[in-house]
């Protein structure tokens, strides 16, 4: 199986029919070292994704290939999720269209847009505050101020 085929199968775009990795001798229900006890998860423990969604602490990362992927950016942002848009893989003309779309999106929903790196932008909803870091050498108070 070629690397493109493997990647397509991993993404679920094609059916994975490579039988080399399957073991026919696997027997259901025979686990070593556990006896007859089933794996029990502590009910106080939540999966991080579920807890993050309940507390609205999610950030989406989108790397569009073309302007058609702008819809996914808009749907996430409209739901109140901050979106990091990585345009490094796009054609410059399409990247400009996505930035224009994002500018209209943040204007209409009263959000903000910040440039994180070259061709990487953070779209923040109106109820999200972005804290800008301060350079380490510029702090005048604290432990390292020896004057």
N, C-alpha and C positions, 0 to 999 in steps of 0.2 A: 504494500500500500504506500503510495507516494505521500510526500509531506503535505501537498495541497489537499489530497483526499482525506488524510488524517485530520487536518485542520477543519475541513468541511464537516467531517463526521463528528468532531468534537463540538462544533457549533450547532450541530443538529440539522445542517442543510442537506445532507445526504444520509442514506442508511448505512450504518456501520455493519458490514457483513464480513469482516475479517475474523475468521474463526481461530486464528493462531493463539489468541490470548485466553481462550476459554478452556477450563479444565473439566473434562467429562467425568472425572472421578469425584467431584465435589458432592458431598452428601449433605442434604439439608438437615439442620438440627444438631449436627455433631460439632461442638465447639470444645476446644481443649482448655482446661483450666477453670471453667466456670461451673461445672457440675450441672445441676438442674435449675440453678438460680438464673432468672432472667435479669438482664441489665436494667437497673432502675435508676432513673434520673431524679435528683433531688428536686422537689416541686418549687423550691425557692429560687432555683436557677432558671433564668430565661435565656433564650437564644438572643444574641446581640441584635440581630436584625429586627426581631419582634419588639424588643425593648426600645430600640431607636425609633421605630415607626410609631409606637405608642406615645413617645415623648417628643415627637417631631424633631428629632436630632439626626436628620439624614442630609447628606450632600450627594448629589449625583454628578458623575463624570461622564461627559459625552464627547466622543471623538468622531465627528461626522465625516463621511466620505464624500458626500455631495449635499447640495442644498435640500434635497428631499428629506434629509435627517433633521432639518430644522423643526419639524413638527414635534419630534420627541423632546426637543429642548423646550418648546413652548408648553407642552402638556405638563412636563415636570415643574416648570417655573409657575405655571398657573395653579398647580396644586400646593404651592408654597414651599417647594424644595429648592434650596440654593443649587445652582448648576455651574460646574466648571466645564467650560467649552474649550477643547483642545483642537485648534484649527491647523496644526502643523502638517497633517497628512492631506490637506485639501489644496486644490488649485487656487491660486491667489484671487481670481475673479469670483469663484464660488465662496471663498472665505469672506470676501468683502460683502457679499450678499447676506451671509449668515450674521455678520456683525451688524449690518443694517437692520436685519430682522430682530436681532437681540436688542438693539437700541429702541426700536418701536415697541417691543415687548416690555422692556423695563419702563418706558415712558407711560405706556397704557396702564400698567399695573403698579406704578409708583415705586418701582424697585431701584436698584443701582447696579452699575457695571464697573468692574475694576479690572485693570490689566494685571495679571499675575506674572506673566513672562511673555516672551515674544510669541504672538499668535495664540496665547492662552488667556482666557477671560473668566472672571467669576461674576455670575449673575446672582444678585441677592434680592430676595423679596423685601417688601417694605418693612416687615416686622423683624428683620435680621440686621444686626449691627456687626460691621466688619471692623476689627481692631487692627490697626497698623502697628507693626512691630517697630521698636525704637532701636537704633544701632547701639551695639554694646559699648562702643567707645564714647558715646555722647552722654551717658548718664552722669549727672552731677550729684546725685544723692546716693546713699547706700553704703555698702561695705567697702567698696574699692575707692571711695573718695577720701584720699589721705591728705588733703590740703588743710 
